């Protein structure tokens, strides 16, 4: 089971974005420390609840798939943290629907609704 290595994450008051949080995961029997923004950890936890697996299992599967892809292509050097970010965004993008976007208030010229940047006042030069 994964453990929180640095459970405190500071929020940048100017942007509303949280700093990175570290967790130590058990991947293929080895402890691996990963640093991600808290929203990505939350996304991974939600995915794991839906898919009935642990964060360690999911992250190990992502790492294994990265290694398989690297063996079959010339691309390499992607960090596990970056791969996890891409995975989380891709997972939720596949689940996004027009109805869901409408419920979230998207498509009204206000793309920051319900994001960490929602509370930052917009600046205008008018």
SVG drawing of the C-alpha trace seen along z (x, -y; Angstrom):
<svg xmlns="http://www.w3.org/2000/svg" viewBox="-26 -50 42 57">
<polyline fill="none" stroke="black" stroke-width="0.4" points="0.0,0.0 1.3,-3.5 2.2,-5.9 2.2,-9.6 5.8,-10.8 5.0,-14.5 1.4,-14.9 1.6,-18.7 1.3,-20.6 1.4,-24.3 -1.0,-26.3 0.4,-29.2 -2.1,-32.0 -1.3,-33.8 -2.4,-31.0 -4.4,-28.6 -2.1,-25.8 -0.7,-23.4 2.9,-22.4 4.1,-18.9 3.4,-16.1 5.7,-13.1 4.5,-9.5 6.5,-6.4 5.1,-3.6 5.9,0.1 6.6,0.9 7.7,4.4 8.8,4.9 10.9,1.7 10.2,-1.6 9.9,-4.4 9.3,-8.0 7.0,-10.0 6.2,-13.7 3.0,-14.9 0.5,-17.8 -2.2,-16.8 -4.9,-17.0 -3.0,-14.2 -2.8,-12.0 -6.6,-12.6 -7.2,-11.6 -5.1,-8.4 -7.0,-7.6 -10.4,-8.1 -9.3,-6.0 -8.2,-3.2 -11.6,-3.3 -13.3,-2.9 -11.0,-0.2 -10.8,1.6 -7.0,1.5 -4.4,-0.2 -2.4,-3.2 0.7,-1.1 -0.8,1.5 -1.9,-1.2 1.4,-3.0 3.3,0.2 1.2,1.1 1.9,-2.4 5.6,-1.9 5.6,1.5 3.7,0.2 6.2,-2.7 9.1,-0.2 7.3,2.0 6.7,-1.1 10.3,-2.2 11.6,1.2 9.5,0.9 10.3,-2.7 13.2,-5.1 11.5,-7.3 12.8,-7.1 13.6,-9.3 10.0,-10.0 9.7,-10.2 7.1,-8.1 5.7,-11.2 5.1,-12.7 3.7,-9.5 1.2,-9.4 0.1,-13.0 -0.5,-12.0 -2.3,-8.9 -4.7,-10.7 -5.6,-13.4 -6.1,-10.7 -8.3,-8.6 -10.6,-11.5 -10.6,-12.8 -11.9,-9.5 -14.8,-9.8 -15.7,-13.4 -19.0,-13.9 -20.7,-16.9 -23.4,-16.6 -20.7,-16.5 -19.0,-19.6 -22.4,-21.4 -23.0,-20.4 -19.6,-21.7 -20.4,-25.1 -17.8,-24.7 -18.3,-26.3 -19.4,-29.6 -16.1,-31.4 -15.0,-30.7 -12.6,-27.8 -11.3,-28.1 -14.6,-27.2 -14.1,-24.5 -10.3,-24.4 -7.6,-25.5 -7.4,-28.8 -11.1,-29.6 -10.5,-31.9 -7.8,-34.0 -9.3,-37.3 -9.1,-37.9 -7.1,-40.9 -8.3,-43.1 -6.7,-46.0 -10.0,-47.7"/>
</svg>
